[in-house]
Amino acid sequence: PEIGTTAPAFTVNVVGDDYAEGSTVSLTELKGQKVVLIFYPKDGTPGWTIQVKAIRDRWEEIQDKAKVFGVSADSEKSHRKFIDKQALPFPLISDESKELVSAYGVWVEKSLFGKKCLFPNTD
């Protein structure tokens, strides 16, 4: 979304931190809070692992400034394993349907060998 526009609404599955397995979170319930959505391609990718460790290691400086969520199309099961492996203090959103990443323009539809697929937006 463009700066100054309303963020797209969402209700999605989330795991980690205060969210038990099978929980959801919506933008409506976060209203009035500063929210940071960190979109990334996949649990365990080298770049994301480096970034998530940096966030984890500076969590005391970050935690009171905003509600932070990592967002990818991975399953809740994958997220739980990644959270446990990296000792993450913040939750991860499971957007398997790719509705959230599409609504925020993070993933876009492109053609690959004549087949339409969703890919991370690199524009």
C-alpha positions in Angstrom: 0.0 0.0 0.0 1.0 3.6 -0.6 2.0 5.7 2.4 -1.0 7.4 3.9 -3.5 4.8 2.6 -5.4 2.4 4.8 -3.7 -0.9 5.2 -5.6 -3.9 3.8 -7.6 -5.7 6.4 -6.8 -9.3 7.3 -7.6 -12.2 9.5 -4.9 -14.9 9.3 -3.5 -17.9 11.1 -0.7 -17.1 13.5 1.6 -19.0 15.9 4.2 -18.1 18.4 4.5 -15.6 21.3 1.1 -15.3 22.9 -0.7 -17.2 20.1 -1.4 -20.9 20.6 -1.7 -23.4 17.7 -4.8 -22.6 15.6 -5.0 -19.0 16.6 -5.9 -16.1 14.3 -5.0 -12.5 14.3 -6.8 -9.6 12.5 -5.8 -6.1 11.7 -9.1 -5.0 13.5 -8.0 -6.5 16.8 -4.6 -4.7 16.5 -6.2 -1.3 15.9 -4.5 1.5 17.8 -1.2 -0.4 18.0 1.9 0.0 15.9 2.2 -3.1 13.8 5.2 -4.3 11.8 4.7 -7.0 9.2 7.9 -8.5 8.0 7.3 -10.4 4.8 9.8 -13.1 3.9 9.9 -15.9 1.3 10.3 -19.0 3.4 11.2 -20.4 6.8 14.9 -21.3 7.1 16.1 -19.4 4.1 19.6 -18.0 4.7 18.7 -14.3 4.4 15.7 -14.6 6.6 17.5 -16.6 9.2 20.2 -13.9 9.5 17.5 -11.2 9.7 15.4 -13.0 12.3 18.4 -13.6 14.5 19.2 -9.9 14.4 15.6 -9.1 15.5 15.7 -11.8 18.2 19.0 -10.5 19.5 17.7 -6.9 19.8 14.2 -7.9 21.0 14.5 -6.0 24.3 15.0 -2.7 22.3 12.1 -3.5 19.8 9.4 -5.2 21.8 7.8 -2.1 23.4 7.8 -0.1 20.1 5.5 -2.2 18.0 3.7 -5.5 17.6 6.0 -7.5 15.2 4.9 -10.4 13.0 6.8 -12.4 10.4 4.7 -13.3 7.4 5.2 -16.0 4.8 3.2 -18.6 3.0 4.6 -21.4 5.1 2.4 -23.7 7.2 1.8 -23.2 11.0 3.8 -26.5 11.5 6.8 -25.1 9.6 6.5 -21.8 11.5 6.4 -23.6 14.9 9.6 -25.6 14.0 11.3 -22.4 12.9 10.3 -20.5 16.0 11.5 -23.3 18.2 14.8 -23.7 16.3 15.6 -20.0 16.3 14.1 -19.2 19.8 11.9 -16.4 18.3 10.2 -14.1 20.7 7.6 -12.9 18.2 4.8 -14.6 16.2 4.8 -15.8 12.6 1.7 -15.5 10.3 0.9 -18.4 8.1 -0.5 -17.1 4.8 -0.8 -20.4 2.9 -3.5 -18.9 0.7 -1.2 -16.0 -0.2 -4.1 -13.5 0.3 -2.2 -11.3 2.7 1.0 -11.2 0.7 -1.0 -10.4 -2.5 -3.1 -7.7 -0.8 0.0 -6.0 0.4 1.7 -6.3 -3.0 4.5 -8.4 -1.7 3.8 -11.3 -4.0 2.5 -10.8 -7.6 1.2 -13.0 -10.3 3.7 -13.7 -13.1 4.0 -16.1 -15.9 6.5 -18.9 -15.9 6.6 -21.1 -18.9 3.0 -20.1 -19.7 1.7 -20.9 -16.2 0.5 -18.2 -13.9 2.2 -18.3 -10.5 2.7 -16.1 -7.5 6.2 -14.9 -6.9 7.8 -12.4 -4.5 7.6 -8.9 -5.9 11.0 -7.6 -6.8 9.9 -4.4 -8.4 
